Amino acid sequence: MNLNRKVFSIACHNPTITTGEDTFKNITEYINAYNPKLCENYVSDSCRACYLEDLSRLLNFNYKKVQLLIHPFLWTEDVCKREVVLERLFRDIENRNRDYRLKWLEVWHKNPKVKDYDKLVETI
């Protein structure tokens, strides 16, 4: 997808878990969100595991800059375990994929060329 927007910053998703290091650390033409200078006051809700001291520090901050990483799908109106949030996410993805699949099938079945192709394939 082309949004016709210039990219100014990059971030390697969770570099400490995936490879152990930031694979973008030597790319200088963009602002790297994981640059150590930018991560001094960094708080993330990754895995829905914010630590209370991190949140307290963030809410009572006296810093010029703070980096906050939020994953909206992790937050729910009801109190529940992380596993429940993950199950809801995958159920939603499965439902969307099913709906998407059905829409594709509907489009295909309306197309005369697809019908001709299907007839041809049936003879093989």
Summary of the structure (lengths in Angstrom):
residues: 124
radius of gyration: 22.7
end to end distance: 37.5
largest distance: 73.6
contacts: 224
relative contact order: 0.08
helix: 48%
strand: 8%
